[in-house]
Amino acid sequence: QSVLTQPPSASATPGQRVTISCSGSSSNIGGNTVNWYQQLPGTAPKLLIYNTNQRPSGVPDRISGSKSGTSASLAISGLQSEDEADYYCTTWDDSLNGVLFGGGTKLTVL
Amino acid sequence: QVQLQESGPRLVKPSETLSLTCTVSGGSISSGSYYWSWIRQPPGKRLEWIGYMHDNGNGKYNPSLKSRVTISGDTFKNQFSLKLSSVTTADTAVYFCARVGRVGLSYGTFYFADWGQGALVTVSS
């Protein structure tokens, strides 16, 4: 099925570690790389992770990505107030023949 | 770092054509190294990929929009453009242009490396 499923929300306290999941299928996550974006309110998305687990220059190493089978995860450790944002996973879908975005996860820092 | 800026009409009437331009600075759209893309986000909804463009003429469009979309480039102005025909209120969204990075040759290794700030386009009579 050509859809990426993320939990609509996640929360944690400062300093804690939070993980955001992205569930797909063999036609998307299972066979392609996964990318993650952070979107602060009213701004454009920012690339956090590309090629499943690579960080662009400037993204701190407390942010990491991984994939197992048809699911991917974004982990943020040492949570900070500025991490409060929406997070989106995305990948290519071979059946759809196009890019899929997850529904987004709103992260709240308590 | 590459910077991108969207421009164009913010209000479009139903059945007309939405036209947006992305001006690129800090990099050339004709370098051959990158693809360029449009993505949109309807109010309160998830991001939706519209399509890719490469200066060699290769392009790829979202199958659900393919019949209405054209993405093209102007190498002299270092701009690329989006045209979406026969719009309806469902096409109301923030439209982003982006530079596409890639790890390999397949679309499955592409990612949106840099984004414009976005342009809210409203479809209304």
Interface residues (C-beta under 8 A of the other chain):
Chain A: G31 N32 T33 N35 Y37 T43 A44 P45 K46 L47 Y50 N51 Q54 P56 Y88 T90 T91 W92 D94 L96 N97 G98 V99 L100 F101 G102 G103 G104
Chain B: R46 L47 E48 W49 K60 Y61 N62 P63 S64 F96 G101 V103 S106 Y107 G108 T109 F110 Y111 F112 A113 D114 W115 G116 Q117 G118
